[in-house]
Structures are given as structure tokens and as C-alpha cells.
């Protein structure tokens, strides 16, 4: 397949907007919807948030299968159908009057997440465009960086107007109406690749050395675990460091703009090898967490550093493997790497809350700092093991 085309600006904008809708209708939904669900149903908050963990876990289990499908088909149809699958899950969720049915709804939503969030989209872009996909991945993450800024107030407004069940139905309609035409417009039809044989598809990560593959898995998994832990516990960690609730909320609000800002900076240095972006990502995350642990009074600066590093994380998930494998193997490699990262994300809230409750905030923050430092070391090892000098990426 020729890899000379580039995705157009209209396609990148469309994909960025549809990712906002897809993330908002799945991964970020419970941040606003959990409390109304608990208040109406009487289910425990642990079970309600556990439903999200179930969805993420299912997404991780199915990620390799999505990668194989994308490698064979290009992914356009799979991504287009993701909205309908998420919508089905949301309808079941809105109709749930038993906890078991509610959990089943999140199994369906998790299936849609495996079909339609970043990992599947990046795999499809890499398969369609090869190395030309890097600019599209950066542009999409730049636009979708405004997801929580738009989705959380919008979801809260829908809940206010329609209650949480009605909000589920409304979001399901938006997914059903918008996602399929958006992907069919923004992604090109991909012919079956003659050069990609059944044997090469079954080899999975044969296009990348096992050591490099597992290094990438470890780096992305640790980054996802840290991100999830901070997303869940940041307010509590800041309050334990001596900040009031109002101050903690104000400090945490800086994360979104910093994430978007770091992605703008990455656009300016788009010809550098993605391993450097990865190094800056994990380095800034580690610096931010260490600063918060050692100097709690400098929490604002620490979150600026952490937010910038976390903003780059979404980019390197797509661009670093893209620089290391052939386009026909890219989707399979990305799918297999997504599984441990997503499973790690699913388990993090449970393990993190246990550590926080039994050992305290300082131990929790210290553990996150330790994981962040390990990630910096792993990226340094990865750079040394790259088969070619990490000097340029065209």
C-alpha cells in the first residue's frame, strides 16, 4: 500500500471532534454521572466506579483483536461501528434498574472503547498513512485535549435537564448519529493489502524485537497507571498536602491547558524522533510529582510540569511505535501493547484507593514518584536499544 498520502485538515478536525464525543460517552462519563447514579439507585460508589473499571478491563482484553482487524481491513468500518456499540451500552445503562445489568452495560461500552478510542484510531491512521500519520495523531490529540472542558459541563447540563438516565439516551443518540458518518468522511477506504499475508498477521510483534516490544509495553503501562492514579486521587493528595478544597480544585484546573499547550509545542518539533518526545513526557511527569512530594507549597508549578508531560503521553502512544515498525504490522503491535496498559488502568483505582486508605497520602505520592522515575530509566534504556540513532524522524 502506498504511504504517500496525508490526512487533510478537515479530516483531522473531524476525527478530533469525534474522539471528544467518544471519550465523553465512555471513559470520562462516570466523573459526572456517578454521584447521580448512586443517589438514585442506592448502589455503592465502589460498584458504580467499578463498572468503569470493568469497561476499561474489557477494552484491554479486546485491544489485540481490534489491532488484528485493523491490520486486515484498515479499521474504517470498525471505528465507524464503535459509536453504535457505545450507544447500545448507554441505552442498556439508562434502562438499568439492577446492578448486574448496569455492569453488563459497561461490558458493551468497553467493547466500543476497544473499537473506537485512541488506540484503534492511531492504529488505523498508521495503517493508512504510515509515517505521514504523525501530524494527524498530534492534531487529533490537540483537539481532543479539550474533551473534559467540553464534556463534563455538557454532561452535567444533560443530567440537569433529563436526569442521568435521560442523559445516557441523549448521548447514545449523538454517538449513533455522528460517529459513523464522521469516520466514513475522515478515513479513506483501505484495500486489502496483498503484501500482508495471513502468516505475517499471525506473527504479531515479529516486526519489532521482543526486548523493544516489552520496553514499550512497560513504559506505556506505567504512564497509564500514573495518569489514572492522579486523575482519581489528585484532589485528595493536594488536600493532604495542606491545600483547601477550593485551592486543590483551582490547581487541578491547570492540567487541561498545560496538556494542550505541550501538544502545541510538539507540533513545532514534529521532525524529532518520537523517543525524545517520550523522554520529555516521562521526565516532566517525574519532575512534577517529585516537586509536589518535596515542596507541596509549589503544587501549581508541579501540576504545570505534570500536565505538560501527561499531554505528550497521548501523542507518544501513537507516534513512538509508528517510528519502530512497518505500517502493515503497526496495528497489531499497538493492539497488543494496549492490553497491559488498559488492564493497568482498570486495576489502578482499586489498588490506589487501598494504598491511600491503609498507608496514607505521602506513601501514595512516594509510590507514584518511584514509578515515574522507573519510567524515565526505561525510556533511557529504550533509546540505547533503538536499532538506529534517534536523530530524526521524517
C-alpha positions in Angstrom: 0.0 0.0 0.0 1.3 3.4 -0.8 2.0 5.6 2.2 2.3 8.9 0.4 -1.0 10.5 1.2 -1.6 12.8 4.1 -4.8 13.3 6.1 -6.4 16.6 5.3 -7.1 19.4 7.9 -10.9 18.8 7.7 -10.4 15.1 8.4 -8.1 15.8 11.4 -10.6 18.2 12.9 -13.5 15.7 12.3 -11.5 12.9 14.0 -10.6 15.2 16.9 -14.2 16.1 17.5 -15.5 12.6 17.2 -12.9 11.5 19.7 -14.2 14.1 22.2 -17.7 12.6 21.8 -16.4 9.0 22.1 -14.3 9.6 25.2 -17.1 11.7 26.7 -19.6 8.9 26.2 -17.4 6.3 27.8 -14.2 6.9 29.7 -15.0 10.3 31.2 -18.7 9.7 31.7 -18.6 8.5 35.3 -16.7 11.5 36.6 -20.0 13.5 36.4 -22.6 10.7 36.3 -21.5 8.6 39.3 -23.0 10.7 42.1 -26.5 11.0 40.5 -26.5 7.2 39.9 -25.5 6.5 43.5 -28.2 9.0 44.8 -31.0 7.4 42.7 -30.2 3.7 42.9 -28.5 3.4 46.3 -25.7 1.3 44.8 -22.4 1.7 46.5 -20.0 4.2 44.9 -17.3 1.4 44.7 -19.6 -0.7 42.5 -20.5 2.3 40.3 -16.9 3.2 39.7 -16.1 -0.5 39.4 -18.3 -0.5 36.3 -16.0 1.9 34.6 -13.0 -0.3 35.6 -14.9 -3.2 34.1 -15.3 -1.3 30.8 -11.6 -0.4 30.7 -10.7 -4.1 31.5 -12.8 -5.4 28.7 -11.3 -2.8 26.4 -7.8 -4.0 27.3 -8.8 -7.7 26.7 -10.2 -6.8 23.2 -7.4 -4.4 22.1 -5.3 -7.1 20.4 -8.3 -8.3 18.4 -9.1 -4.7 17.3 -5.5 -4.4 16.2 -5.7 -7.6 14.1 -9.0 -6.5 12.5 -7.5 -3.0 11.7 -4.4 -4.7 10.2 -6.6 -6.7 7.8 -9.2 -4.1 7.0 -7.7 -0.6 7.6 -10.1 0.0 10.5 -12.5 2.4 8.9 -15.6 0.2 9.4 -14.6 -0.9 12.9 -14.2 2.7 14.1 -17.5 3.7 12.4 -19.4 1.0 14.2 -17.9 1.9 17.6 -20.4 4.7 18.1 -23.3 2.2 17.7 -21.8 -0.2 20.2 -21.2 2.5 22.8 -24.7 3.8 22.1 -26.2 0.3 22.8 -24.2 0.2 26.1 -25.5 3.6 27.1 -29.1 2.6 26.3 -28.8 -0.5 28.5 -27.2 1.6 31.2 -30.1 4.1 31.1 -32.5 1.2 31.4 -30.6 -0.5 34.3 -32.5 -1.0 37.5 -30.3 -3.8 38.7 -26.6 -3.6 39.3 -25.9 -6.7 37.2 -27.5 -5.1 34.2 -25.6 -1.9 34.9 -22.3 -3.8 34.9 -23.3 -5.6 31.7 -23.8 -2.2 30.1 -20.2 -1.4 30.8 -19.1 -4.6 29.2 -20.8 -3.4 26.0 -19.3 0.2 26.4 -15.9 -1.3 27.0 -16.2 -3.2 23.7 -17.0 0.1 22.0 -14.0 1.7 23.7 -11.7 -1.0 22.2 -13.2 -0.3 18.8 -13.2 3.5 18.8 -10.8 5.3 21.2 -7.2 6.4 20.7 -5.5 3.0 20.3 -7.9 1.9 17.5 -7.8 5.3 15.7 -4.0 5.6 15.9 -3.6 2.0 14.6 -5.9 2.8 11.7 -4.1 6.0 10.9 -0.7 4.2 11.0 -2.0 1.5 8.7 -3.5 4.0 6.2 -0.8 6.7 6.2 2.4 5.2 7.6 4.9 7.8 8.8 2.6 10.5 7.5 0.2 9.8 10.3 2.3 11.5 13.0 1.0 15.0 12.2 -2.6 13.7 12.3 -2.1 12.0 15.6 -0.7 15.2 17.1 -3.5 17.3 15.7 -6.2 14.9 16.9 -4.8 14.8 20.4 -4.6 18.6 20.4 -8.3 19.0 19.6 -9.4 16.2 21.9 -7.3 17.7 24.7 -10.4 19.9 25.3 -12.5 16.8 26.0 -13.1 17.2 29.7 -13.5 21.0 29.4 -16.4 20.4 27.0 -17.8 17.1 28.1 -18.1 17.4 31.8 -20.2 20.6 31.8 -22.2 19.3 28.9 -23.0 16.0 30.6 -23.8 17.9 33.8 -26.3 20.0 31.8 -27.9 17.0 30.3 -28.3 15.4 33.7 -29.9 18.6 35.0 -32.4 18.7 32.1 -33.1 15.0 31.7 -31.7 13.2 34.8 -28.9 10.7 34.4 -31.0 8.1 32.5 -32.2 10.6 30.0 -28.6 11.9 29.6 -27.5 8.3 28.7 -30.1 8.2 26.0 -29.2 11.6 24.7 -25.5 10.8 24.5 -26.4 7.5 22.8 -28.3 9.3 20.1 -25.4 11.7 19.5 -23.0 8.7 19.2 -25.3 6.9 16.9 -25.9 9.8 14.6 -22.4 11.4 14.5 -19.7 8.7 14.7 -20.4 6.5 11.7 -20.6 9.4 9.1 -17.7 11.1 10.7 -15.3 8.2 10.2 -16.6 7.4 6.7 -15.9 11.0 5.8 -12.5 11.3 7.5 -10.9 7.9 6.9 -10.2 6.6 3.4 -11.4 3.2 2.3 -8.4 0.8 2.5 -8.0 -2.1 0.1 -6.8 -5.4 1.4 -3.1 -5.4 1.4 -1.6 -8.0 -0.9 1.7 -7.9 1.0 0.2 -8.6 4.3 -0.2 -12.4 4.4 -2.1 -14.4 7.0 1.3 -15.6 8.3 2.6 -12.1 8.9 -0.6 -11.1 10.7 -0.3 -14.1 13.0 3.3 -13.2 13.9 2.0 -10.1 15.7 5.0 -8.3 17.1 7.6 -10.1 14.9 8.4 -6.8 13.2 9.8 -5.5 16.4 12.5 -7.1 18.7 10.9 -8.7 21.8 13.0 -6.5 24.2 11.9 -3.3 22.5 8.2 -4.5 22.5 8.2 -5.2 26.2 10.0 -2.0 27.0 7.3 -0.1 25.1 4.6 -2.1 27.0 6.2 -1.3 30.3 6.6 2.5 29.5 3.1 2.9 28.3 1.6 0.8 31.2 3.4 2.8 33.9 2.4 6.1 32.2 -1.2 5.0 32.1 -1.2 3.8 35.7 0.3 7.1 36.9 -2.2 9.1 34.9 -5.2 7.1 36.2 -4.0 7.4 39.8 -3.5 11.1 39.6 -6.9 11.6 37.9 -8.6 9.7 40.7 -6.6 11.0 43.7 -5.2 14.4 42.8 -7.7 16.4 44.9 -7.1 14.1 47.9 -3.4 14.3 47.5 -3.4 18.1 47.3 -5.7 18.4 50.4 -3.4 16.0 52.3 -0.5 18.3 51.4 -2.3 21.2 53.2 -4.4 22.8 50.4 -8.0 23.6 50.9 -10.6 22.0 48.6 -11.1 25.3 46.7 -7.3 25.6 46.3 -7.0 22.0 45.2 -9.7 22.4 42.6 -8.1 25.5 41.2 -4.7 23.9 41.0 -6.1 20.8 39.2 -7.8 23.0 36.7 -4.4 23.9 35.2 -3.9 20.4 33.9 -6.1 20.7 30.8 -4.5 23.9 29.4 -1.0 22.5 30.1 -1.7 19.3 28.3 -3.0 21.2 25.2 0.0 23.6 25.4 2.5 20.7 25.4 0.8 19.3 22.3 1.2 22.6 20.5 4.9 22.7 21.3 5.2 19.1 19.9 3.8 20.3 16.6 6.8 22.8 16.4 9.3 19.9 16.8 7.5 17.3 14.7 10.6 16.2 12.9 12.4 15.0 16.0 12.3 11.2 16.7 9.3 10.4 19.0 11.7 8.8 21.6 12.7 12.4 22.5 9.0 13.3 23.0 8.7 10.2 25.1 11.7 11.3 27.2 10.3 14.8 27.8 6.9 13.3 28.6 8.1 10.9 31.4 10.7 13.4 32.6 8.2 16.2 33.1 5.7 13.8 34.8 8.5 12.7 37.2 9.7 16.2 37.8 6.1 17.4 38.6 5.4 14.6 41.0 8.8 14.9 42.8 8.2 18.6 43.2 4.8 18.0 44.7 6.2 15.4 47.1 9.2 17.6 48.2 7.6 21.0 48.1 3.8 20.9 48.5 3.7 24.7 48.5 4.8 24.6 44.9 1.8 22.5 43.8 0.8 24.8 41.0 4.2 24.6 39.3 4.3 20.8 39.9 1.0 20.4 38.1 2.2 22.6 35.2 5.1 20.2 34.7 3.0 17.1 35.2 0.2 18.4 32.9 2.7 19.1 30.1 4.2 15.7 30.4 0.9 13.9 30.5 -0.2 15.9 27.5 2.6 14.4 25.5 1.7 10.9 26.7 -1.2 10.6 24.3 1.0 11.6 21.4 3.8 9.1 22.0 1.3 6.2 22.4 0.7 6.5 18.7 3.9 8.0 17.3 6.7 6.0 19.0 5.6 2.6 17.8 5.0 4.2 14.4 8.7 5.0 14.1 9.7 1.5 15.1 7.5 -0.9 13.0 6.3 -1.2 9.4 2.8 0.2 8.7 1.4 -3.3 8.0 2.5 -4.5 11.5 1.7 -1.3 13.3 -2.0 -2.0 14.1 -1.1 -5.4 15.6 1.7 -4.1 17.7 -0.4 -1.2 19.0 -3.2 -3.5 19.8 -1.0 -5.9 21.8 0.7 -3.0 23.6 -2.7 -1.5 24.6 -3.7 -4.6 26.6 -1.4 -4.3 29.6 -1.8 -0.5 29.7 -5.6 -0.7 29.8 -5.7 -3.5 32.3 -3.3 -1.5 34.5 -5.7 1.5 34.2 -8.6 -0.7 35.2 -6.8 -2.0 38.3 -5.3 1.3 39.4 -8.3 2.8 41.2 -8.8 -0.3 43.3 -5.1 -0.7 44.2 -4.6 3.1 44.6 -7.5 3.5 46.9 -6.2 0.6 49.1 -2.7 2.2 49.3 -4.2 5.6 50.1 -6.5 4.3 52.8 -4.0 2.0 54.5 -0.7 3.8 54.1 -1.7 7.4 53.6 -1.2 10.2 51.1 2.6 10.6 51.5 3.2 6.9 50.8 0.8 7.0 47.8 2.6 10.0 46.3 6.0 8.5 47.0 5.0 5.3 45.2 3.9 7.4 42.2 7.2 9.2 42.2 9.0 5.9 42.3 7.0 4.6 39.3 7.7 7.8 37.4 11.5 7.6 38.0 11.4 3.9 36.8 9.7 5.1 33.6 12.5 7.7 32.9 15.0 4.9 33.3 13.1 2.6 31.0 12.9 5.3 28.3 16.7 5.9 28.6 17.2 2.1 28.1 14.8 2.1 25.1 16.8 4.9 23.5 20.0 3.0 23.9 18.5 -0.1 22.3 16.9 1.5 19.3 18.3 -0.1 16.1 19.0 3.2 14.5 20.2 6.6 16.0 17.3 8.5 17.4 18.3 11.6 15.5 15.4 12.3 13.0 12.0 11.1 12.0 10.8 12.1 8.6 
